[in-house]
């Protein structure tokens, strides 16, 4: 596109973001400050993720963008179109074909490979912010690995509800050192973070932080020895493709309380239907 | 300083502008001993406590602490992680206002458990059992383990703070007016409780108080401070029954004899 540099951002800015990414990869889970730019979309819509994507995108890359697992939602469509227009890269909805996947709040069901990079949009990079409002204090807690307060939160949940009542943005320890927010992905997705072959980059635009989980890094969800981490599973199967092992959205379908479960990952669901798996209300494509 | 001194300070000096809060203070503390620091408001008692525990850096002098392996370490030369580790496990701090050290939005059990979890406990059942045991030791009904501290009375809050502080079995506890702000009958029970716990667990303590009766009841030794200086020190009974320094004499004679 004329009038824009490749992938919208100027080269100096990309270089600055790449430096932050390199630092982030060198210290897994540690938040690196960076000079986030104004982007042509509002804060909370993925300004951090879009800058990371712009900084790592090459002309040969194939881009996939998902929002809550879906390729066809406003946020995903506009970011995909944005890069198709400003970088002219090929885009796809197929997880297996993509080399860069920008995501909001999900990890694709299809296992990722070493050849892929997963870019997360992060609203709040600080896992301790609900417990300790002061940035300077949380920085010190990270420096001293002083994470007792986070366990107090888990203790309180078990004492009150009998289980840890965090269903998304479930805090993790990265490489046994830094407490990290996995961004608001469902706790269901947390096990996929552990030793993932793909590089995972996290960009928070409003909070101006970048952090990373390098390939094959240990990622442990916080828990107690006698209350091990157990992510909730939906009690049902996808109505379209019949999947029971995928993350399912519960959809209300009429005003008489009828509901159905469908895969949150639209590509996963379509791929399964292509392969002949059909659920209760599924139709062959 | 002898071979088994637990905490030792030499020549502590600290000024706030023109005001000398500490003007050359020496302190020695042995394991299992309670040292009371008494004096009027503004004599430097709390400043001394903050310097001894490493929260406040002195202008001059040094504080030495003997860790469980027997090595002496300079408290103010320690790296921050080591100092915080000490505060988490080996040391405790009891404040006058329990609201400053308790988490008011977290249940009583969570408050006692926090130090255990910070020290590495990761078994919910054991943490809860320890918390229950400590609530009983400080005479709080274990049925209130899931209640928020804001529903507790002042005396209960102070006992909860003590339970939380002692749960990791510290060797040294700093206490800043632990009975201040409580009514007299509650004070008496709390003193009795602290005396019992400290004796059972063999905890050493530096106790700051302006109340000579508290010092008499709890402490083996006493140090009297005036304008940033320790003017008299010795065994509690000796100092209180036979004060030598004019200021100590004034202090002792100003207490109403019941």
Interface residues (C-beta under 8 A of the other chain):
Chain A: X143 X144 X145 X146 X148 X149 X151 X152 X155 X156 X158 X159 X160 X224 X225 X226 X227
Chain B: X80 X81 X84 X88 X103 X106 X107 X109 X110 X113 X114 X115 X117 X118 X122 X123 X124 X125 X127 X128 X145 X146
